[in-house]
Every structure is written in C-alpha cells, then in structure tokens.
Amino acid sequence: MTQAAAERPSITGVVPAPIPLREIAPWALFGGVILLALLYLVGLDQGATSVFPGEMLHEFVHDGRHLLGFPCH
C-alpha cells in the first residue's frame, strides 16, 4: 500500500497590500471620538458635569458602570 505525498501549495508570493496611514487616520480618529463619548456617557455622566439632567441615563447604563469598574454608589 502506497501513500501519495501531499504537496503543500506555494504561498511565497502572497503579500497583503499595505493600507496607507492617510486612509486609516480618519477612521481611527472617528472611532476614538465615539469611544470617548461612550466612556463619558457610561462612566462620567453624573453630578456636576452631567450633560443630560436627571437619573435616566445613569439608571440605563448602571450595570455597565459596574461591569467597567466605575463606582456609582
């Protein structure tokens, strides 16, 4: 009984195309702004710096605050 030798496909010519920094930078900035806004809304929006009055936003993100380690009581 003979076994056929499995040949590996050649992948030496496969190189991913580089993405220029000028194409990544706007998306990275946009993502950073969105993440900072979410961090503010979940973690810091209460008290004197509150953008939205009342406790509705605080109660909406209450469990997320505890999950991320923000004290709120």
C-alpha angles and dihedrals in degrees: 000000000000128000121216113232111244111231119215117228114245112250099170094109097052112102124160115240113251117242113224117240092235089064095047099043099072092049092046091050091048091049091048092052092049092049092049091049091051091047090052094047094047101036113023109026102109136086125010097352095049115137094192118049121230134028100281096100091043092053092044093057097030097115091044089055091056092044090055093045099251114147115228108162 
